[in-house]
Amino acid sequence: MESKIFYIPAKPDKIVKNVGIYCRVSTSEKDQLNSLSAQISALTKAVSHVEQWKLCDTFIDIGSAKSGSPRGEFERMLKECELNHISVILTKSISRFGRDTVDTLNALRRLKAAGVRVIFEQENLDTDDIDSEMMISIIESFAQAENESRSDNIRMGLSFRAASGTSGLYKRRLYGYDKNKDGDLVINKEQAQVVRDIFRWYIEGKSVLGIIKELKQKGISSPTGKPQWSKRAIENILTNEKYVGTVRLTDSFTKEYEYLVKDNHPPIITEDVFQNAQEAKQRRSNIVTDENGTHRSNKKYSSKKK
């Protein structure tokens, strides 16, 4: 009697892919750290939902206020991928993965060469499904437009607060003033006298360097507490309308949204004194405009009286 042989097909091997998750926040502020925790939790959960995936490493970068701060974990991730220790990288979004288009494309080229798949959860994009360079170029274009829109909204918000008188810039402290318990500017008598002296000396003919020398001889510390004043500190005082009680708010980027508020706080000098200082500054400038255009004159201002 012939025996029957039953062939049982072998089960295909379960291919397990090592997965790394990359998370990044720009600062170590509390809300950013909460965001980081949320990123890690969401990505870890996403990995657990795929049977063939095994989470083998987590790469976390916490940036600083300094632009261009190093991303040690990002570089470690790239090296681990190039050593074939990781097959898939899962990250929240393109903005978390790369700081700019060039940064992102360079990293993706390295990962593509290493045969590593990259998935961006927020954009629902997978480098296995679409050309990475085309994908990143498109997404970065949208991101740039979004950033510009956000910047416009921020500037419009600042403009609204300036127009409504609620901007904190109206009450920003400067040398010659203190703030009271309500946050309003009040005159610091000792510093205010120094401000008056600086304007008086300048109008009487002293140069900025001559004023610095005078202040040093009198033992008067600079606004930052240093024994010697800088030229910039003196020039900032001589050109600051706030000393007549006026605040002018101008958007630093567009130079638009200008608001002028008089009698915003107690003045230290009169408008006449301020104007005299500006006229003196103009007279001493060696920039002249004539039939040859705007250029430097051959004569330089000297505080020495003949």
C-alpha positions in Angstrom: 0.0 0.0 0.0 1.4 3.3 -1.1 1.8 5.8 1.6 0.5 9.3 1.0 2.8 12.2 1.6 1.4 15.5 2.5 3.4 18.6 1.8 3.0 21.4 4.3 4.3 24.6 2.8 6.7 26.4 5.0 5.5 29.7 6.5 7.3 32.7 5.0 9.8 34.1 7.4 8.5 37.1 9.2 10.8 39.9 8.2 11.2 42.3 11.1 12.5 45.7 10.3 14.4 47.8 12.8 12.7 51.2 13.2 14.1 54.4 14.6 12.0 57.4 15.6 13.4 61.0 15.4 12.0 63.8 17.5 13.1 67.4 17.7 12.0 70.6 19.5 13.6 74.0 19.1 14.0 75.0 22.7 14.0 73.6 26.2 10.9 75.6 27.3 8.2 73.8 29.1 5.7 73.8 26.3 8.3 72.6 23.9 9.2 69.7 26.2 5.5 68.8 26.4 5.5 68.8 22.6 8.5 66.5 22.6 6.8 64.1 25.0 3.7 64.0 22.7 5.9 63.3 19.7 7.6 60.4 21.3 4.4 58.9 22.6 2.6 59.2 19.2 5.5 57.7 17.2 6.1 54.9 19.6 2.4 54.0 19.4 2.6 54.1 15.6 5.5 51.6 15.5 3.6 49.2 17.8 0.7 49.0 15.3 2.9 47.4 12.7 3.6 43.7 13.4 6.8 43.6 11.3 8.3 46.7 13.0 10.6 46.7 16.0 11.5 49.9 17.7 15.3 49.8 18.2 16.3 53.4 18.9 14.9 56.8 19.7 16.8 60.0 18.6 15.9 63.2 20.4 17.3 66.7 19.7 16.5 69.7 21.9 17.7 72.9 20.2 18.6 76.2 21.7 17.9 79.8 20.8 21.2 79.8 18.9 20.5 79.3 15.2 22.5 76.5 13.6 22.9 74.7 16.9 24.3 71.2 16.4 22.0 68.2 16.2 24.0 65.4 17.6 21.2 62.8 17.7 20.3 63.6 14.1 23.9 62.8 13.0 23.9 59.7 15.2 20.7 58.5 13.5 22.2 59.0 10.0 25.3 57.0 11.0 23.2 54.2 12.5 21.2 54.0 9.2 24.4 53.9 7.1 25.7 51.1 9.3 22.5 49.2 8.4 21.3 49.1 12.0 18.0 50.8 11.1 15.7 50.1 8.1 12.9 52.6 8.7 12.9 56.2 10.2 9.6 57.5 11.5 9.3 61.2 12.3 6.4 63.6 13.0 6.9 66.1 10.1 9.3 67.5 7.7 9.7 70.7 9.8 10.8 68.5 12.7 13.1 66.4 10.6 15.0 69.2 8.7 15.7 72.8 9.4 15.5 73.8 5.8 15.3 72.4 2.3 19.0 71.9 1.8 19.4 70.2 5.3 16.4 67.9 4.6 17.5 66.9 1.1 21.0 66.2 2.1 19.8 63.9 4.9 17.3 62.1 2.6 20.0 61.5 0.0 22.2 59.8 2.6 19.3 57.7 3.8 18.2 56.8 0.3 21.8 55.6 -0.5 21.7 53.5 2.7 18.3 52.0 1.6 16.4 53.4 4.5 12.7 54.3 4.3 11.6 57.6 5.8 8.0 58.2 6.9 6.6 61.6 7.8 3.5 61.0 9.9 1.9 64.5 9.8 2.1 64.8 6.0 1.3 61.1 5.4 4.4 60.9 3.1 6.6 57.8 2.6 9.8 57.8 0.6 8.9 54.3 -0.6 5.9 55.8 -2.5 7.3 59.1 -4.0 10.6 60.5 -5.2 12.1 62.1 -2.1 13.5 65.2 -3.7 10.2 66.0 -5.5 8.3 65.4 -2.3 10.5 67.6 -0.1 10.6 70.4 -2.6 6.8 70.5 -2.8 6.3 70.3 1.0 9.0 72.9 1.7 7.2 75.3 -0.7 4.0 74.9 1.3 5.9 75.3 4.6 7.6 78.5 3.4 4.2 80.0 2.4 2.8 79.0 5.8 5.7 80.6 7.6 5.3 83.8 5.6 1.6 83.8 6.4 2.3 83.3 10.1 4.8 86.1 10.1 2.2 88.4 8.5 -0.3 87.5 11.2 2.3 88.2 13.9 3.1 91.6 12.4 -0.6 92.4 12.1 -1.1 91.4 15.7 1.7 93.8 16.8 0.1 96.5 14.6 -3.3 96.0 16.3 -1.8 96.2 19.8 0.2 99.3 18.8 -2.9 101.0 17.4 -5.0 100.1 20.5 -2.3 101.2 22.9 -1.9 97.8 24.5 1.6 97.0 23.1 4.2 96.3 25.8 6.7 98.3 23.7 5.2 101.5 24.9 6.5 100.7 28.4 9.8 99.2 27.5 12.4 100.3 30.1 15.4 102.4 29.1 18.2 104.3 30.9 16.8 107.2 32.8 13.6 105.4 33.8 12.4 102.8 36.2 9.1 101.0 36.3 6.6 101.4 39.1 4.4 98.6 40.5 1.9 99.1 37.7 4.6 98.7 35.0 4.6 102.4 34.0 7.8 104.3 33.3 8.9 106.7 36.0 11.9 108.9 36.1 15.1 107.7 37.8 16.4 111.1 39.1 20.1 110.2 39.1 20.1 108.6 35.7 17.8 111.3 34.3 20.4 113.9 35.2 23.1 112.0 33.3 20.8 112.0 30.3 20.3 115.8 30.6 24.1 116.2 30.9 24.8 114.1 27.8 22.4 116.2 25.7 23.8 119.5 27.1 27.5 118.5 26.6 26.7 117.5 23.0 24.8 120.6 22.2 27.6 122.7 23.7 30.1 121.1 21.4 31.5 118.0 23.0 32.1 115.0 20.7 30.8 111.6 21.6 34.3 110.5 22.6 34.6 113.7 24.7 31.3 112.8 26.5 32.6 109.3 27.2 35.8 110.8 28.7 33.7 113.2 30.8 31.5 110.4 32.2 34.5 108.2 33.0 36.2 111.1 34.9 33.0 111.6 36.9 32.8 107.8 37.7 29.4 107.3 36.1 28.8 103.7 35.0 27.2 102.9 31.7 23.6 101.5 31.4 25.1 98.0 31.6 27.1 98.8 34.6 30.5 99.0 32.9 33.0 101.7 34.0 33.3 103.1 30.4 30.4 104.0 28.1 30.4 102.9 24.5 29.9 105.2 21.5 26.7 103.3 20.7 25.2 103.9 24.1 25.8 107.6 23.8 24.4 107.8 20.3 21.3 105.7 21.3 20.5 108.3 24.0 21.1 111.3 21.7 18.6 109.9 19.1 15.9 108.4 21.3 12.6 110.3 21.2 11.5 108.5 24.4 13.4 111.1 26.4 10.8 113.7 25.4 8.0 111.4 26.4 7.3 110.2 22.8 7.1 106.6 21.6 7.3 105.7 17.9 6.5 102.1 17.0 7.7 100.8 13.6 7.7 97.3 12.3 11.4 96.4 12.0 10.9 94.2 8.9 8.5 96.2 6.7 9.0 99.6 8.2 5.2 99.9 8.2 2.6 100.1 10.9 4.1 103.3 12.4 2.4 104.7 15.5 3.5 107.9 17.3 2.3 108.5 20.8 3.1 111.7 22.6 3.1 112.2 26.4 3.3 108.4 26.8 5.4 108.9 30.0 7.2 111.8 31.9 9.8 113.5 29.7 13.4 114.0 30.8 14.3 116.7 28.3 12.3 119.1 26.2 11.5 118.7 22.6 13.6 121.8 21.9 16.7 120.2 23.5 16.1 117.0 21.5 15.8 118.9 18.3 18.9 120.9 19.0 20.8 117.7 19.5 19.6 116.3 16.1 20.6 119.5 14.3 24.0 119.4 16.0 24.4 115.8 14.8 23.5 116.8 11.3 26.0 119.7 11.2 28.8 117.4 12.4 28.1 114.7 9.9 30.7 114.4 7.1 28.0 113.1 4.8 27.0 115.8 2.3 24.7 116.0 -0.7 25.6 118.3 -3.5 25.6 118.3 -7.3 27.9 115.3 -7.2 25.4 113.3 -5.2 25.7 112.0 -1.6 29.2 111.4 -0.4 31.7 112.0 2.5 33.2 115.4 2.8 36.9 115.9 3.1 36.5 117.6 6.5 35.8 115.8 9.6 34.0 117.2 12.7 36.3 118.2 15.6 35.1 119.1 19.0 38.1 121.4 19.5 37.1 125.1 19.5 39.3 127.5 17.6 
